[in-house]
Amino acid sequence: MTSNTAPHAPLIIDIAGTELTADDRRRLSNPLVGGLIHFTRNWHSRVQMRELNREIKSLRPDLLICVDHEGGRVQRFRTDGFTRLPAMGRLGQLWMQDAMQAMQAATSAGHVLATELRACGIDFSFAPVLDLDWGESGVIGDRSFHRDPRVVALLAKSVMHGMLQAGMGNCGKHFPGHGSVKADSHVAIPVDQRGLKAILGEDAKPFEWLGGSLSAVMPAHVIYPKVDALPAGFSARWLQAILRGRLGFTGAIFSDDLSMEAGRYIDGRLLSFGEAALAALKAGCDLPMLCNQSVGEKAAGLDQMLDDVAAALRDGSWSPDPASDARRRALLPMGDAPGWDAMAAAPRYQDALRRLQSLG
């Protein structure tokens, strides 16, 4: 069965290493899989990454190849010619000195980020971060542009413009805002006690203002109990009533990583990967994502998730939404990407690189 006969490909998974294994190929050929996310373990060199992605596309051209590559401490590829991108907080600092220079630098950062990734066969990066820097969250910290939602929105839009120049979409995260809670959602469930009015008035403002420009949104593994008892990524109120209904967002919605136990501890118990994926889908998520589960003994959990979602499809407890798959396909790049040498020689790339290097 191929994606042409079964256009229901919501799941984003990972692969084991720098080459595809037989298990990787089997999973990527599953019509329930819509894409994959790369990590540093999948990287050896530009040539290797390009060949790996070429093989992935030979299995299914519609697979969306993603990476979490923001700049600063969240940058998966740092060697073999990749530019060390600044943390987005550095652009916020520059804004306080020269707002227009900061916006130019942000556009350059987005262009370099996306152009280099595309030259290696990557389709999509989970950037930019739209969380506000309240000085509370260690997991966000200098990944945030600024405390002021207006500055965040303008610098993020500049980064998005640079990515668009390279033919790449974008993903605003983490809706409706992760920056005001101390807990790290990788290991504990953060709780934000503010009410809806306060959240929509500050943290969610960049998502509202950029709603017509964002290709995708990733919700936070955070509970906002005055709005809903469920974490935002499992909440129909947050995803459907507020993000889509009230804010009018029409792009794709990814889950944050479902392997994060804190994010799937719901109603007093830990959901399985399959239960979490289905809960996210039923809440309004288009693309549930499970990371770092393809290696060794963990792979059994990944395969069980695929089996569980397939079983839900068969028994009718979950039905695929063609609109979700259309939103996923809309994230595929616009046009062919040049090779690395042609990219490096392009005047726009060279100009963007000079602007970034001038930041020091």
N, C-alpha and C positions, 0 to 999 in steps of 0.2 A: 504494500500500500504506500502511495506517495502523497506528498503534500498537495498535488494537483487533484487527487480524488478525495482527500480528507483535509479540507482547509480549517483544521482546528488545532493549531500549534501554539498553545499558550505557555509551555514550560521553558524556562531558561535554566540550563544546567552547566556543569563544567566538565573538563576533560583532564586526564591524568597527568600528562607530561608534555614533552616537546614534540612528540610524534603521536599520531592516532593509534590506539590499540584496537583490537577486534571488538572489545566491549564498547569503546568510544564510538566506533562506526555503527554498531548495532543501535546504541541509544540515539545517536544523531539522525538515524534513519527512521526513528519512531515518529509517526505523524503527530504525536502529542508534544513533541519537542519543537520549539520555534526558534531557538538560538542557544548560544553558549557565552559564557563569560571567561575570559582569560585571566590568569594570575601570573606572578613572577615565575612560578615553577614551569610555566609553559614557554618561557622565553630563554633563548640561548643567543640568538643573533637575528639581525634583520633578515638575512636570507632564509634562515630556518623558519622564522615567523611567517614570512611571505609564503613559503612552500606549504607550511602547515595549513594556513588559511585557504590556499588554493585547493588543497585536498578536501578540506571541509566543504567548500563550495562545489566541488565536483560531486559530492554526495547529494547535496540539495542546494541549489543556488539561492533559495529563499531564506536559508538560515541566517539569522542576525548575529553577527560576531561582535561581541561587546567586550569592554574592559572598563575598570574603575581607574581612571587616569585623569586626575584633577590638576596636579601640580603640588608642590610642597611635599609633605610626607605621604600623600596618596598619589604615587606615580609608579606604575608597574614596570615600565621600561626606562632604564636610565643609562644604558651603555650602548656601544656600537653606533654612535652618532646621534642618539636621542638627546634633545635639549633638556637640561634640568630646568623645569618650569618653576616660577616662584609660587609660594603659598599665596592664596588669594588675599589673605590678610595683608600681605605686602602691598597689594594694589590699593587696599583701603587706607593704608598709611600714606601712600602717595597722593590719594585723593585729598587728604587734609592739607597737602602742600600745593597741589596743582591738579584741580579736578579734570581739566581737559587732557592733560598728559596721562592721568590715570586711566581715562577712558580709552585713549589711544593704546596704552600698554595692555589694557584688558583685551581689546580687539586683537592685538598682536599675539597675546598668549593663547587666545582661542584658535587663531589661525595656525600657529605653530603646532599646538596640541593636535588639532584634527588633521592637518596636512601630514605630519609625520606618522600618525597612526594609519591613515588611509594608504600611505605609501607602503605599509607592511600588510595591507589586507584587512585592517580592522574597520568595521562599519560604524561603530557607535561607542561613545564614551559617556559614562554616568557623571555628567558635569553640566552646569555648575551647582555648587552648594548655595542654597538661598537662606540657610539658617542665619539668624541674627547672632552676633557675638555679645552675649550678655555677660561674658566673663565667668560663666558657671560650668560650661560643659568642656571637659578635657578631651572628649572624643571629637568635638567640633573645633574649638579653639581657633587657630589661625587658618583653618579651612574656610572660615567665614570671612566675607569681605569686610564687614563693618557691623556696628550696633544699629545704625540708622537704616530702616527698611528702604528709604529712598536711595541711599548710596548703594545698598545691596542690589536693588533692582536695576539701577543704571549701569553699574559695573558688570552685573551678570548679563544684561542685555548686550553689552559690548563684547563680552566673551562669546556669547551665542552668535553674534554677528560674525566674529572671526571664524567660528566653527562652520557657520553657514557658507562662508566664502570657500571653504574646502569641501563643501557638499555633505556635511555631517549635521545630523540633528543634535538635540540636546535633551538633558533630563534635569529638571529642577528638583532638588531634594533638601530637606526631608519634610514633606508636608505633614501638618501645618506649621512645623517648627520644632527643632530639637535643641536649640541653643540655650534654652533657659533652665534645663534640667542637668543635674550633676551626674547622675548615674549613666554608666556606659551600657547601652542597650545590647552590646555583645555578650555581657555577662550578668546584667540585672535589668529589670524592667523599670525604666524611668517613669515617674508620675508627675504630671504638670497640673497643679491644682487651680489654675486660672480658669475663668469662665470663657464662654465662646466670644463674647464681645471683646474682651481683652486680647484674645488670640487673633481674632480677625482684624483687630485694630492695629496690630503691630507685626507679629511673626508671619502671619499669612498674607500680609500686604504684597510682598514681592510676587507671590503666586497669583494673586489677583491682578496686579498690574501687568504681569508678563503672560497672563493666561492665553492671549492670542498669539504669542510667539513661541511658547514652550512646546516642544515636540512630545515630551513625556514628563511625568512626575513620579517620584518615588516617595511614598509615605513613611513616616517615622515609626519605629518600634517604640512608641511612647503611648501611655494611657493618659487621657484627659478626662478624668472621672466626672467633671461637671458637664461634659458633653456626651460621653459614652463610656461605658465600663470596659469596652474592648479597645485594644491598641488600634491606632489609626488605620493600619494596613489591613485590619480584619473588620473594620467598621463600615457598614453600609451608610451610616449617617455621615461619616466624614467623606467617604469616597463618592457616594452618589448624591446625597442630599446637599452637601456643602460644596465639595470640589466641583462636581459636574453641575448640580442644580443651581446653587447660589452663586458660585464663581464662574460658571459657564465654561469650564475647561472641557475641551473636546479631543485632546490627544491621548496617548497611551499611558496607562498606569502600570508601573512595575511594583512588585513587592520588594521590600528590603530582604536581605538574605534569610531564608526560612530555616537555615541551620542554627541561627542564633536562638538558643533555648529560651532566653528571657522573652523574646518576641512571640513565642508560640505557647507560653504558659497561660492558659485561658480557662476560666471557670474552675480553678483549683487543680488543673491537671495539665500535663505536658502533651500537646498534640503530636501525633506522628507527622512525618513529612507529608504524607498523602493527605491527612486530615487538614493540615495547615494550608496546603496548596488549594484544596477544595474550599476551605473557609475563606481564603483570600479571593478566589474566583467568585464565590457567591456574594461576597461583599461588594464586588465591583472592580476588582483588580483584573487587568487584562493579561498580565505576564508574571505569574509567580516565579520566583527565582530561588534555586537551591544551590549553594556554593560549597566547594571544598569537600565533596562527598564521593568523588569518583576514584579515590585512591585506596587500595587495600581493603580492609574489612568494612570500611564505611560504605563501600559501593553497594552493599546489600540494601542499605537504607534508600539509596538513590533508585535502585531498581524497584524496590517496594513502592516508592512514590509513583513511579510510572505505572505499575500494576494497579495501584489503588485508584488513580485518576481514570485509567482505562476501564476499570470495573464500574466506576460511577457513570461513565459515558454509556456503558452497555446497559446498566439497570435503570438509566433515566434519571438518577438523582442529581446529575449535572449535565447540562446541555451546552455545547459550545456556542459562542456568539460570533457570527460572521463579522460583525463590526469590530470585535476585538482583533481578529486576525488581520482585518484591513488596516487597523491602527498599527499593528506590528509591522506589516509590510511597508507602511508609509515611512518607517524609520530607516529602511535600507537606503544607502547613499544615492545621491543624485549624480549620475554620470560616472565614467571610469576615472580611477585615480592614476596619476602619473607614477612611474617608478621613482626610486629614491633619488637617483642622479638628476632626473628631470625636475623633480620637486625642489631639490637643493639649488638648482640654477634659476628657478623662477624668481623674477623681480619682486613679486608680492611677498613671497616667503623670505627672501633676503632682507627686505625692508622690515618685516615683522621681527625677524631675528635680531636685527640691529637695535630695534626699539627695546627688546627684552634685555639684550646685553648691556644697554645703557643704564638699566636699573641697578647694576652692580650685584 
